[in-house]
């Protein structure tokens, strides 16, 4: 992670294989190493330079949180090409 991209929500990312493996990795994280997903959100917090990133795989049906340092962000992808992945709160059930 040499240069931090300014806007990554909606961009494609690939999960990087690193050694040593991050301590937080579980089998769920390992499953997606080498796979490409789409950033759904960035969770503000500490450390600021390495936030948690919500990544969707398989068209968003599989969601996994990674640290930004463990992802390769597609810098060449034009930002205006991203489709909106849903309305805020779209995961909540409809009101009766």
PyMOL commands that set and color helices and strands:
alter all, ss='L'
color gray80, all
select helices_A, chain A and resi 27-31+48-50+68-70+79-81
alter helices_A, ss='H'
color red, helices_A
select strands_A, chain A and resi 12-15+36-43+52-57+62-67+71-73
alter strands_A, ss='S'
color yellow, strands_A
deselect
rebuild
show_as cartoon
